């Protein structure tokens, strides 16, 4: 489990670039076990420039891409579980 703590004595800038991408990719093995066969898994909040990374990870999973939607520089991917082992 990831533990995060904050200190009131540390200030600065923080970026969350790629966090959604990393979360989506990390969730794929778990989603494969939780989604019923033929069920849907929606990945959203993907910045268009990183969509290829999500598509690549999905191609190595048990999900098939059914539809990709783009809106204002962001994408979502509708996937279907093709085989649940």
C-alpha positions in Angstrom: 0.0 0.0 0.0 1.3 3.4 -0.9 1.4 5.8 2.0 1.6 9.5 1.4 2.2 12.2 4.1 2.5 15.9 3.9 4.7 18.2 6.0 3.6 21.8 6.6 7.3 22.7 6.4 7.7 21.7 2.8 6.3 23.9 0.0 6.8 23.9 -3.7 5.3 22.9 -7.0 3.8 19.5 -7.8 2.8 18.0 -11.0 0.4 15.1 -11.5 1.4 14.5 -15.1 0.8 10.8 -16.1 -0.8 9.9 -12.9 -4.0 8.7 -14.6 -2.0 6.8 -17.1 -0.1 5.0 -14.4 -3.2 4.2 -12.4 -5.1 2.9 -15.5 -2.1 0.6 -16.4 -1.7 -0.6 -12.8 -5.4 -1.4 -12.6 -5.5 -3.6 -15.7 -4.5 -6.9 -14.0 -7.0 -6.2 -11.2 -9.8 -5.3 -13.6 -9.2 -8.5 -15.6 -10.1 -10.4 -12.4 -13.1 -8.3 -11.4 -14.8 -7.6 -14.7 -17.1 -10.4 -15.8 -16.4 -12.0 -19.2 -17.8 -9.8 -21.9 -18.1 -6.9 -19.4 -17.0 -3.3 -19.9 -14.0 -1.4 -18.5 -13.9 2.3 -19.2 -10.6 4.2 -19.0 -10.9 7.9 -19.0 -9.0 11.0 -18.1 -6.2 10.1 -20.6 -4.4 13.0 -22.1 -4.3 12.5 -25.9 -0.5 12.5 -26.0 -0.4 9.4 -23.8 -3.3 7.5 -25.4 -0.8 5.2 -27.3 0.6 4.1 -24.0 -2.8 3.0 -22.7 -3.6 1.3 -26.1 -0.3 -0.6 -25.8 -1.0 -1.8 -22.3 -4.5 -2.8 -23.3 -3.1 -4.8 -26.2 -1.2 -6.9 -23.7 -4.2 -7.5 -21.5 -7.4 -9.5 -21.8 -9.3 -6.4 -22.9 -10.2 -5.4 -26.4 -10.7 -1.8 -27.3 -14.3 -1.2 -28.5 -14.4 2.6 -28.8 -12.1 5.6 -28.3 -13.6 9.0 -27.7 -11.7 12.3 -27.8 -12.8 15.6 -26.2 -10.7 18.7 -25.8 -7.3 17.0 -25.7 -8.5 14.2 -23.5 -9.6 10.6 -24.4 -11.6 7.8 -22.9 -11.4 4.2 -24.0 -14.3 1.7 -23.7 -12.9 -1.9 -23.4 -14.5 -5.3 -23.3 -13.1 -8.3 -21.4 -12.7 -11.0 -24.0 -11.5 -13.8 -21.7 -11.3 -14.0 -18.0 -8.8 -16.5 -16.8 
